[in-house]
Amino acid sequence: MPPEHLQFGGGAEETAIHPLIAVYLLIAAVLILFLPRGKAITPFLFAFFTIPIQQVFVWGGFHFTALRMLILVGLTRRAFSRKKSSDGKDVAGFGGVDWAVLLWSISASIAFCLEYQERQAFIKQMGDLLDILGGYLVVRFLIPDGEAMRRTIKTLAVISMVLGICMVYEQVGHRNVFGYVGYPSVDVVVRNGHVRSGATLGCIHAGAFAGVLIPLFLWLWTDKNSRMIAYSGLAGATVMVFTSHSSTSFLSLMGSCVGLACWPLRKQMRLVRWGLVCMLVGLHMVMKAPVWALIQRIDLTGSSSGTHRYMLMDMTIRHFSDWWLVGSKAYTTWGYDSWDLCNQFVAVAVLGGLLTLIFYIAIFKLSFASIGRSRKLVQGDRAQEWLLWCFGSSLFATVVAHFGINYMAQLIMGFFALLACISIATFELGEARVRAVEPAGQGQFVFGPGVVGSPLRLREAKQQARHTVSRRNRERTLSRLKA
């Protein structure tokens, strides 16, 4: 049977916020509202990942978690910035990835409401829409340029270090310190004699969160001025993966390592991708079970539920006719423990339908495509290529992690931060190539360690580039006429 907390109308009956968390939340809100735009991302992310999701304010039957209140503060900052000045404009504009996130979130909300057609379902989905679309808009607003992108990665490194220390204490002291300020319990999770540390995120989510960040911290290490923070992030993230004692955590770390290991093959990735597709098709044809049955073979801790994850995918594929239109609320009856949607792609499909799944996959497709195009633009510049490759490795690790867990509010925010950083990096590298035709002496933008941000917008850079090219063409024409 599905647990009771999956039923609509549940949750805390009254406000449950620890006094220390309330003060912490108030300080974070003030900093988000009044710090310069590019610096406000630090208190937002730090508070988001260090406040337990169970901290909630109940008003008129509506549940506002501390995380939702942070998002509302961020949206307030964005709204007033747009009204008062040009500071509210997004440097990179509203691109394809942004549209994919927008369409995915709206499509999921509409499908969910159409499937359940209940007032409680509508209220729940509005909260989820605030978490997803509202959270994404806040992160995109608070990461406007390369300097903010670097600050975001540094913030994630510090968060990983703090959570890593807390998770080590869970292993040694058998107590979750966040239980004293609102986490469900100070007791730790134990499976097969192993303590599974979780801090504020939970064991599997914490490990998946950390595993995908390793490539970003490796890139940060290339900046001599940021190496101490990079070391702290690498140590904290590695500790989080191992103390979570979860196969999904280890797989996310392996995904990062595999992505980084393909660096020498960066110019042959098209061949690698098609080779992987052919291999999977070949295995599917010769195996007795479908190729996705390989998931049940993965057990890196001796206590993994690989069989459940395989059955979940298999049942979703077999029940395609049940969910393709607007999802299905009958998925809990498909098999044993089928209520546990521990696969993000399956969760998106089953709860939102085929169109929602397409929009979600488009987020990855467009992100990988933008990274690939930008890498070709900077080919030969190893520093810029390495930056993009690290982003691609983190994105690949995120895909791997998707097959082992469904993303909750805090984990999806980490995903959004990665998408925002990718958008900024690819945009500013493209802008740098446009400005590369400027005459000598005017300066050229370089997006590498120690040099971030751009003083010109893309439109200005393009206008300067066109003016320079036109002038050069006129000079060449005059030279030919004189000759």
Secondary structure by P-SEA (a helix, b strand, c coil): ccccccccccccccccccaaaaaaaaaaaaaaaccccccaaaaaaaaaaacccccccccccccccaaaaaaaaaaaaaaaaaaccccccccccccaaaaaaaaaaaaaaaaaaaacccaaaaaaaaaaaaaaaaaaaaaaaacccaaaaaaaaaaaaaaaaaaaaaaaaaaaccccccccccccccbbbbcccbbbbbccccaaaaaaaaaaaaaaaaaaacccccaaaaaaaaaaaaaaaaaaccaaaaaaaaaaaaaaaacccccaaaaaaaaaaaaaaaaaaaccccccccccccccccccaaaaaaaaaaaaaaaccccccccccccccccccccccccaaaaaaaaccaaaaaaaaaaaaaaaaaaaaaaaaaccaaaaaaaaaaaaaaaaaaaaaaacccccaaaaaaaaaaaaaaaaaaaaaaaaaaacccccccbbbbbcccbbbbcccaaaaaaaaaaaaaaaaaaaaaaaaac
